[in-house]
Amino acid sequence: MVSERTDELYKVLLDRGYPKEFCEEIAFKNMNTDYTATRMLGYLYRVSDPRIENLVDEMLAILSERDAIIQKKEMEHAQTVINEIYRNGL
């Protein structure tokens, strides 16, 4: 199921004249969550006519940031479990 933001991203990319296959790859395979699609839409609304290379660079930066956030949350959870073990024992 495609989210509304992902669908909006796809339409914006098409309207900007990018190739259909490229738009599908960006919107449906890489920026397929509300968070990533919203971030990419923000970029597209700020930058009037980015080259494909710049668009791909921004996509990679957004994905890298998302991965860093996920890793941070996982580490926080692991630390919470460790703290619980220290406090209460096994």
Secondary structure, DSSP 8 states (H G I E B T S, - for coil): ---HHHHHHHHHHHHTT--HHHHHIIIIIIS-SHHHHHHHHHHHHHSSS--HHHHHHHHHHHHHHHHHHHHHHHHHHHHHHHHHHHHH--
